[in-house]
Amino acid sequence: MAIETRTATEPINVAAIEKLAQQRNALIEQLSRVIVGQREVIDNVLLTIFCGGHGLVVGVPGLAKTLLIRTLGRALDLSFSRVQFTPDLMPSDITGTEILQADPDTGQRRLEFLRGPIFANLVLADEINRTPPKTQAAMLQTMQEYEVSVGAKTHALPLPFHVFATQNPIEMEGTYVLPEAQADRFMFSIYCGYPTNAEEELLVRNTTGVEKPEIKPVLNAQEISEIQKLIRAMPVSDEVLRYAVRLVSHTRPEDPNSPSFVKEYVRWGASPRASQYLILGAKARAAVNGKFCADYDGVRSVARQVLRHRVLTNFNARAQKVTVNDVIEKLLAEPVAGSRA
């Protein structure tokens, strides 16, 4: 492995990194009071928060996806808003709308902006694929620019701002495929699996009694913003950055250096946002584990979450039952170093 070289101008804040590891453990402890199991899901959700990104949480009903995000809002002491996406939901139901208000003193009428549920630190877009693309598009500006434009005015969203959307992978009737531009805004695609028998027994015992766990805030909005700055200040070597870019470029069939199986099975590869999120994720993974620079292992540990909703397979892949996960696993099986492609 290549020796890591510093690229940041500021010195590493050793105390802040050590504190972050403690804060992360405290968050996991609070979330585990409500959420049984799902440790990998919790880890990825926290990484998304620390990087300042958005997350797409995919899983069948009943796996506590909504409960996890709601509990996270309490543990982070953030304002929380939940939007249930339905076929009749309109963009203004999310962003807000201008209403005509009469001044009680003068009687004059004026337009006043009534804020929608998007004006919160933590927004849960429940079953986002159940609403038409027109309404899904209302989220594009908010997730990228952290603002909402209504009429001639632009309204800033509260910071930090995070969107977590849920999707049901088994019930496709009456759903709308998430547009590529929308999916690309999500840093991670996080898969929720079924609990083990032991975890399910504990879950049933905890949720069928009278006791309700108390969640204590671990962080606040200001502390989260400081953590996000700390993550971005983490150093990364040219070699690790080059590997992340190479990994993403190899998902594109038109790239001359992409493997033959990519050219055979992939229709569209990942965008440069994937390279950015691989590095951000690697930095966050290093920081929460007490390391002082991003490394190859960090890039590889977040590659599946970053790539699986950005790589689109073709008809040939579907005919031969080759999935996106199969393509990603083959890419990760390639040698880590030694290529400057």
Secondary structure by P-SEA (a helix, b strand, c coil): ccccccccccccaaaaaaaaaaaaaaaaaaaaaccccaaaaaaaaaaaaaacbbbbbbbccccaaaaaaaaaaaaaccbbbbbbcccccccccccbbbbbbbcccccbbbbbbbbccccccbbbbcccccccccccccccccccccccccccbbbbccccbbbbbbbbcccccccccccaaaaaacccbbbbbbbcaaaaaaaaaaaaccbbbbbbbcccaaaaaaaaaaaaaccccaaaaaaaaaaaaaaccccccccccccccccccccaaaaaaaaaaaaaaaaaaccccccaaaaaaaccccccccccccaaaaaacccaaaaaaaaaacccccccc
